[in-house]
């Protein structure tokens, strides 16, 4: 990996990161690397800030200082760009941002030296159709959630896979997730853990009214269509990666399919998924 320019993205409204951002810029400049900060990081750098989509076009590497939520936001902002992302965990869980703060500069040395590996993480193209016309489109790294936000109201969601009827979920909602998203909301709703190297689409109902309706793992090649059949008093919304989305109406269709543009995440050499899950999920502890 030939790295000549490095983007810096930070979690908004975090003035305590100013010192770390300045230190990172000095470290990069000392190695004759161009620094391309996003507007938030640009408050504390000599280099001028640039929108994240523009940053992705200029940088050979993007360093994200924050948590998993910040990394999800950056992945969405850079769109279809294949630029690799190094996530530095300043949050709590850190399933996506795997590099600890104290490992930042040693990790960058390894990245520049070509000793980190890149993992291609599958994403979902999420399209909302209303009366046959597309009214919204999103890229999801974790999941797309269709849920009724009204108190004590269930929703009917008719699901098809490649045009074939699967079932109609009577539930609080439905999570359509990637393997990366299997450790997020889907896990909390009782969904399975799937290694991110295994491409698949997961369907996890939220509090299904029928206990026999269980999580389902589909091939990544499937196109999943969900028809919204609301009930009286329903307030149904689509939320993508827990951050963006739209209101859904009765009769809307939400279509998800594997995106042709995965996210490239940099991970330390030698680290494996079972090690990460043991650490983050505290397997084996009493």
Secondary structure, DSSP 4 states (H G I P E B T S, - for coil): ----EEEEEE-SS-GGGHHHHHHHHHHHHHTT-EEEE-TTGGGSSSSPP--HHHHHHH-SEEEEEE-HHHHHHHHHHTTT---EEEEEE-SS--SS--EEGGGHHHHHHHHHTT-EEEEEE--EEEEEEETTEEEEEEEESSEEEEEE-STT--EEEEEEETTEEEEEEEESEEEEE-SGGGGTHHHHTTPPP--TTS-EEEEEEES-SSTT---EEEETTPPEEEEEE--TT--EEEEETTTEEEEE-TT-EEEEEE-S--EEEEEETT--HHHHHHHHHTTT--
